[in-house]
Amino acid sequence: MIRKLCLVLALTLPVSCAKKDPDAAATTATETAAAAPPAAPVAVAEPPIDLEGVAVEEEFEAEAEKELTAANLVTKVDEIEKEIGAE
């Protein structure tokens, strides 16, 4: 029984694969031709970083020495704690 089934499949498979619809082939060719190729990625140059404009630790220390005194130290610490707590 299995041999007969395999024989029938082997004989009908080439016939069914050979039958093609000419309209379907034309439609597929048209769709393939009409499809636009994907756009190539464009390389974007990053602007140079101005290292002179970046603040460094020494600049913050100098600023802190000018702004902080023994008299306003507690007030400034409280302000910083409020800013951190607000976030």
C-alpha positions in Angstrom: 0.0 0.0 0.0 2.8 2.4 0.9 4.6 1.5 -2.3 1.5 2.4 -4.4 1.1 5.7 -2.6 4.8 6.6 -3.1 4.5 5.6 -6.8 1.4 7.8 -7.3 3.1 10.8 -5.5 6.3 10.3 -7.6 4.3 10.3 -10.8 2.0 13.3 -10.0 4.6 15.5 -8.4 6.4 16.5 -11.6 3.2 17.1 -13.3 1.8 19.3 -10.6 5.1 21.3 -10.3 5.3 21.8 -14.1 1.9 23.5 -14.3 2.4 27.3 -13.8 0.0 30.2 -14.1 1.5 32.7 -16.6 -0.5 35.6 -15.0 1.0 34.9 -11.6 4.5 34.8 -13.0 4.0 38.2 -14.7 2.6 39.7 -11.5 5.5 38.5 -9.5 8.0 39.9 -12.0 6.2 43.2 -12.0 6.1 43.4 -8.2 9.8 42.5 -8.1 10.7 45.2 -10.6 8.5 47.8 -8.9 10.0 47.3 -5.5 12.5 50.0 -4.7 15.9 49.0 -3.4 16.5 49.8 0.2 18.1 53.1 0.9 21.7 53.0 1.8 22.6 54.2 5.3 24.1 57.7 5.3 27.1 58.3 7.5 26.6 61.5 9.6 29.8 63.1 10.9 29.6 64.0 14.6 30.5 67.5 15.5 33.8 67.9 17.3 33.6 68.2 21.1 35.0 71.4 22.5 37.1 70.1 25.4 37.9 73.6 26.6 34.2 74.2 27.4 33.9 71.2 29.6 34.2 72.1 33.3 36.8 70.2 35.4 37.1 69.5 39.1 39.5 72.4 39.7 37.0 74.9 38.3 34.3 73.6 40.7 36.7 73.7 43.7 37.6 77.3 42.9 34.0 78.3 42.7 33.1 76.5 45.9 35.9 78.2 47.8 34.5 81.6 46.8 30.8 80.8 47.5 31.1 78.7 50.7 32.1 80.3 54.0 31.9 79.1 57.5 28.8 81.4 58.0 26.7 80.0 55.1 28.0 76.4 55.0 24.9 74.9 56.8 22.5 76.9 54.5 24.3 75.7 51.3 24.3 72.1 52.5 20.5 72.3 53.2 19.9 73.8 49.7 21.8 70.9 48.1 19.9 68.3 50.2 16.6 69.9 49.1 17.7 69.7 45.4 18.7 66.1 45.8 15.5 65.2 47.6 13.4 66.9 44.9 14.7 64.5 42.3 
